[in-house]
Amino acid sequence: MPSLTTNRRTLLASALAGAGILAFGPLPALAASDDQSLIDSARITVDHFTNDSQMGDLRRKLAQAKGAFVVPQLLKASFIIGGEGGSGVLLAKTANGWSEPAIYTMGSGSIGLQIGAEASEVILVLMNENAVSAILRNEFKLGADATVAAGPVGMGVEAATTTNFGADIYSFAKTKGLAAGISVEGAVITARHGRNTAYYGKEAHPRNILYDNMVSNPGTNALRQALAAAEMP
């Protein structure tokens, strides 16, 4: 089992790469075992939100949703130059329940006099298939393709209706650190095709993973079951 230090280094490297603030080129692809750790962490994040009494709105939205994007650890490390980033998983709700997850990176960068660090768990609830398709089609930017407001710890914030896709997105975050909330404004969500191939052992576009049943991995079962259990009418 990887040490706690190794896990922290892996998460930090993924976050910084997603934020686009590494100046020395792309990181090598992570091993499938690291991606299983990401998916296991996503399941733990869903459990954290499910067990939080302030997250009833998220659970009701999940019952109506067509998709979810879960980021177990969105890091913001900053001093003069700051950035936010983290690896996450995208799932769609289909006629057979929650789909296999596709691995993505969510990252953003900023410049300003910022001191401190945050670590946040984030769930974006996608309320219709257009929202899911928007992420699947191309590099998806929150704030351009969808606007998401910042909210306090433990509270859900309703996003504006996206002008391009007509899809409502809701952002929920649990934040640790100096700030009272988190903004994902300007974050870019990008597919990690190499990591998906490594994890499933077969090349497949995220759409194939979510909707076409082209690949599967038993390591995703706990996450899919956790999302189903989180739904509250």
HELIX and SHEET records of a PDB file:
HELIX    1   1 LEU A    4  ALA A   19  1                                  16    
HELIX    2   2 ALA A   32  THR A   50  1                                  19    
HELIX    3   3 SER A   53  MET A   55  5                                   3    
HELIX    4   4 GLY A   56  GLN A   64  1                                   9    
HELIX    5   5 GLU A  129  ARG A  137  1                                   9    
HELIX    6   6 HIS A  193  TYR A  200  1                                   8    
HELIX    7   7 PRO A  206  TYR A  211  1                                   6    
HELIX    8   8 PRO A  218  THR A  220  5                                   3    
HELIX    9   9 ASN A  221  ALA A  230  1                                  10    
SHEET    1   A 5 GLY A  97  TRP A  98  0                                        
SHEET    2   A 5 GLY A  67  THR A  94 -1                                        
SHEET    3   A 5 ALA A 102  LEU A 126 -1                                        
SHEET    4   A 5 ILE A 169  GLY A 177 -1                                        
SHEET    5   A 5 GLY A 156  GLU A 158 -1                                        
SHEET    1   B 5 GLY A  97  TRP A  98  0                                        
SHEET    2   B 5 GLY A  67  THR A  94 -1                                        
SHEET    3   B 5 ALA A 102  LEU A 126 -1                                        
SHEET    4   B 5 VAL A 188  ALA A 191 -1                                        
SHEET    5   B 5 PHE A 140  LYS A 141 -1                                        
SHEET    1   C 2 GLY A 151  PRO A 152  0                                        
SHEET    2   C 2 GLY A 181  ILE A 182 -1                                        
END                                                                             
